[in-house]
Amino acid sequence: MTRERLNLRPILLLVGALCVTFLARMLLSPLLLHIRAHYALTHAEGGMLFLAMSVGYSVSMLLSGFVAERLEHRGTVLASLLIVGAALALIGLAPPLPVFYTGLVLLGAGAGLYGPSGITTLTDVAKAEHWGKALALHEIGPILGFFGAPVLAAVVVRYSSWQAGFFVVAVASFIGAALFSRYAEGGRFPGAPPSPRNVLQIWSIGRFWIIALFFVLAVGLEIGVYSMLPSFLVEVRGMSEGVTNSLVGASRLTALALIFVSGWLADRIGARILIGAIAIAAGSVTVGIGLARGPLLLGAVLLQPMLIAAFFPAALIELARVAPAQSRNLAVALVIPVANLFGSGAVPAVLGYLAERGQFAAGFVLVGALMPAATVLLPLLRGGDPRRAEE
């Protein structure tokens, strides 16, 4: 029996949608100094801008099932792009500060709609035998967003103004919406709303909690470590700020090196085995960041993002297998906001707490050791056959 080839067009449209919505969220950081100067904000007030966007993102994702129930998944992805574009245009107008906050909440809300319906649509247009490769392609979106935001910010600040950056991405979002509306395939079925009955059904599945734990730890190693790594390298390891920024920036590029191999291996050897191997490797390298010096430290910094990026295609396969297609969006919606809250919130807080007590390096060792330790739970993931998940 021949294997059906992977249809790239609908997948690349979803990659583009994810890239735009991710880039829109990342753009605030490299433009923050200019925004703070424009509105005369303190450091704390600048931090509240991120909080406003995060609240919109988390709440929207948790409630996205209500939207997908009415618009179907295809319509929800389209709505995500349109809302993100409108919010970016509003922000780019540099309105009064309360309206600016409103724009950030809307931006987060629009981006939050994408994840559950985007993943569900992706697993609809790709056969289960190709999920690893499809999800690996999909993960290019965040990588491009990580890189595109500082590059775009540098260009617009040099040749125009900080507002222009938001307008550029707004235009890209509207163009993406037009292309998606015209050429997208799949996702033409409603999503499951987060009703108490549906949520309890997902929560009653033991595999859901195991995958949720791995997502929390992985996001902690991805975003949490990324947030605190420059401070650690400068303050504890004595690197210059210029070298540190170049090194940490270059380390994001390494994420592309393994992501396609990860998707291919997930289809070949199984997602569960690959999750275990990556968890041990990524956790060990993160421990190495806390312990190593010199060339070994440089190697660990460059390897760590590559290994973490390779985790997500395999983990998303297991998450997709938790529930049938009709409620797959809800499984995603229940995991990713929690992973972001703890992984990108609690992990930096713990690292900062330990840093204040002179134990910055120990924090990386602790955070890194948690993921390999969690692999003892992987045997409990047996039984997630993708063919049953599509029934």
N, C-alpha and C positions, 0 to 999 in steps of 0.2 A: 504493500500500500504506500503510495507516494505522499509525501508531506506537502500540504498546501503552502504556497509561498506567502511571505509576510507582505501585506498591502501597506506600503509606506505612506501614501498621501494622507490618509486620515490621521495617522500617527504624527506626521510632521506638522500638521495643522494644530494638533494638541500641544506639541512641543513649543510651537510659536506662541500659543495662548498662555502656556505656563511661563514662558520666558518673559513675556510682556507683563503679566501680573506680578511676577517675582521682581523684575527690574523696577517696576513702579514702587514696590515696597522698599527696595534697597536704596533707592535714589535719595531718600531723606538723609541718610547718614553722611555721604560725602558733601552734601550741600548744607549741612546743619550749621556750620559756622556763619555762612552768609544769611541763612534764615534767622538765626539768633541776632545777628547784627541788625537786620531789617526791622525786627520786632522788639529789639532791645531786651532779649530774654536772658535770664541767668542760666547757669548749667542745669540746675534742677528743673527750671521751666522748659529747657530744651529736652530734657529727658521725658517730660510729660507728653511731648509730641509723639514719641514712640509708643507711650502707653495708650494714647488715644487710638492710634492705628492698630495696636495689638488687640485692644478691646473689640474694635469693630471686626477684626479678622476672626477672633475666637468665637464670638457670639454668632457671627454670620455662618461660620462653618458648622457649628453645633445645630443651628436651625435650618441649614441649607436643604434638608430633606423636605421641608414644607414647600420650598420653592420648586424643587425637582419634582415633587408630586403633581404640581400644576403645570409646569413648563416642560416637563421631561428633562432628561439629562442634557440633551443637545441644546435645548432652549436655555438651560441654566448656565452652561458654558458661555453662550452668546450674551446672556444678561451680565455675566461676570465681566466680560470685556467692555461692554457698553458702560457699566457703572464705573469701572476703573477709569475709562477714558473721560467720562464726565467729571469724576472727582479730581483727576489730574488737571483738567482744564480750569476747574474752580480754584484749585490750589495755585496754579500758575498765574492767576489774576492778582495774587498777593492781597487777598481781601482783608478786612478787619480780623483781628486775631480769633474771636469766637467763630467766625465763618471758616477761618483756616483750620481750626480744630475740627469743625464739622466735615470739612473736606477730607481730612485725614481719617476720620471715622468711616466715612463713605468709601474711601480708598481701601481700607482694611476690609470692610464688609464686602466690597466687590471682589477682592482677591480671595476672600474666604469662601465664596460660593464655588470657586473653580475646583478645589481639590477633590471632594467626594464625587462630583459628577464627571470631572475629568478622568479620574482613575477608572470609574465605572464605564465610561464611554470607551476608554482605551482597551479594557478587557472585553468589551463587546465587539470591537472591530478586529481584534487579534485573537486567533485561536489560542487555546490554553497552552498548546505545545510551543507557542512563540511568545508567551507572556514575558519571559525573562529578557529577550531581546527588545521587545516593545517597551518595557518599563525602563530598560537601560537607555534607550533613545530618549524617552520622556524625561529622564533625569538630567539631560543636557540643558534643559530649560533653566533650572536654578544655577547651574554652573555658569552659563552665559550671563545670567542676571547678576551674579557676584562680580563678574569682570566688567560687564557693561556699565554698571552704575558709576564707579569711580572714573572710568574713561569718559563717559558722557558728561559727567559733572566737570571734569577738567576742561573739556572742550567748550562747553557753554559759558563757563565762568571766564575763560580767556577771551572768547569772541562775542559774547552777548551778556546775559545775566542769568542768575540762578533760576528765575522763572521760566526761562526758555527750555531748561531741561525737562520740566514737567509738561510743557506743551509738546515737546518732541515725542515723549512717550505716550501722551494722550493721542496724538495723531497715529502713532503705531498701533495703539489699542483699537482705535476706530477702524483702521485698515484691516487689522486682524479679525475684527468682528465681521466686516464685509466679506472677507475671504472665507471665514468659517461658515457664515450663513450660506454662501454660494456653493462651497465644495465639500463641506464636512459630511461624514458618514457616521452611522451608528448612534447610539444613545437615544433612540426614538422610543423610549418607554419611561414611565414615571419612576421616581425614586421613592424610597420608604421614608415617611415622616418620622421625626423623633418622638413618637407617641410612647407613653409608658410601656405599653405592651411590646412594641418593637425594640425599645431599648433593653428591656428585661430579657428578651429573646437573645440579643447579642451578648449581654452580660452573662447569660447562663452558659455560654460556650467557654470552656476552660482555655482553649487555644487562644481566644481573644486576649485574655489577660497576659499570657506569656508574650505574645507579639507586641502588646501595648508596652510591656516592660522593656523589651528590646528597643522599641522606638524611642522611649524616654532616654535610655542610656545612649543610643546612637546620636540623637539630637544633642545630648549633652556633650558628647565627644566632638560633634561637628560645630555647632554654634557656640556652645558654652566654652569650649577650649579656645575656639577662634577669638572669642570676645576678650579673653584674659591673656592670651599668649603674647601679644606685643609687650604688655606691661611686665610679664615674667622675664622675657628675653632681655629687656632693657634694664630692669631694676635688679634682677637676681643674677643673670648670666653676663651682664655688662656689655651687651651689644649696643652699638650706636642706633639711634632712632631710624636713620636712613637705611642702614643695613637690615634692620628688623622689618621695616615696612616692605622693603624689596623682597625679603625672604618669605614673609607671610603672604604677600601678594603672589609670588611665584608658586607657592605651595598650593594655591587654588587651582593652578593649571594642571597639577599632577592628577587631579580628580578625573580628568578625561582619560588617563592612561589605562585604568583598569575597568572602567564602567561598562564597556562593551564586552570585555572578557567575562565580567561578572554576569551579565545577562545571558551570554552564551552558556556559561557553566551552570547557571541556575536551571536552564532548560535541559542540560545534559546529565548532570549528576544529582540534581534535586536542590531545591531552595534551602531545605533544612540543613543539609550537610554544609552548604556554602555559608549559611549564616553562622554556623559554629566555627568554621575556619576563619572567617573574617572577624568575628567577635574576639577570638583569641589573639589574632594578629594585630588588630586595631587597638585593643586594650593594652597589649604588651608594648606597642610603639608609644602609646600615650604615657605609659609608665616610664618609658625610656626618655621622654621629654623631661620628666621630673628628675631623672637620675643622671642623664648623660651630659657630657661637655664636649666642646670642640667639634670635630667632624661627625662624631656619632650623634650629637645633638642636631646638627644641620640635617643629617640624614633622617632622623626621626621626625623633624618638623616637615620635611618634604614628603615623607611617606604617609604620615597620619591622615591627611585629607584624602589621599588616593584610596586608602583602605576603607575609610568611612563612606565615601561615595559609592564604593563597590557593594556596601551593605544594603542599600535601599532597594535596588531591583529585586533581590531575593526576598527581602522582608515584605515588600509590597505584594509579591506573589502569595506569600503565606497569609497576609492580611486579606487578600481577595478571596482566598479559599475558606475563610472563616464563615462567610455567608453566601447565599445564592445571589444571582445577579440583581434580583429585585430589591434586596436590602444591603447590597455591597456598599452603596454610598454611605449608609448609616455607620457601618463598621469603620470606614475611613474618617467620618466626621467625629466619631467618638474617640479616636486615637490621636489624630494629629494635633488638635488643640491642647490636649493634655501633655503630649510630648513636647510641644513648644513651650508650654507654661513651665514645666519642670526642667526640661533639658536646656532651654535658653534662659530660664529665669533662676531656678534653684542652683544649677551648677555654677554659674558665675558668682552667685551670692556666696556659696560655700568656698569657692576658690578665693574670693575677696576676704572672707572672714579669716581663713587660714593665713593669707598673705599678711594681714594686719598683725598676726601673732608670730610672724617670722617662719611660717611653715608653708610658704608658697609652693615649693617643690613637692612637699608631701601631698599637697592638694591634687597635683597632677597624677601622682602615684595612686592615690585613693580613687580618683575618678576613673583612671585607666583600669584599675583592678576589678571594678564592678562588672564590666561587660564580660570578660572571660569567666568570672564566677557564675554569671547567669546561664552559661551554657549547660549547666547541670539540668536545666529545665527543658532542653531541646527534645529529649526523647518523648515528652508529652505532646509534641506537635504531630505525631504520627496520625494519619487518618485524614488529612486535608486534601483529598483527591480533587483536582480541578474539574474533572468531568462531573463529579457529584455537585460541585459548587455551581455549575451552570444549569442544573436541573430546575 
